[in-house]
Amino acid sequence: MTTQEILDYLGIKLGFLIVGGVSGIIGAKAEDKKGFLNYLFRAFGGAMTTAYLTPVVVDYCKFSENSSYGVGFLIGLTSMNLVQLILKLSSDFEFIKNLIPTRK
């Protein structure tokens, strides 16, 4: 199985991984975070959030396909803040309960 086949199976575009990794590192540099592990973690976090959130955001906001890499860059740049927000929201049981549709 080739790398591209694995990425296709996981639903990941290689371009989003690259954009997310680079923007994650830029985000770490902008926040003056130092250390190889921090840069590695930010690159991985940026790549993963960009790869999976960009298609969702582009589709939901009805952005053009041409803007997807710009959106991906912004997602990767703010990825650690997004992860913290998602974790905070997921710990709020009432918030999650309101997301689940119920029959009336």
Buried (B, 14 or more C-beta within 10 A) or exposed (E): EEEEEEBEEEEBBEBBBBBBBBBBBBBBEEEEBEEEEEBBBBBBBBBBBBBBBBBEBBEEEEBEEEEBBEBBBBBBBBBBEBBEEEEEEEEEEEEEEEEEEEEE
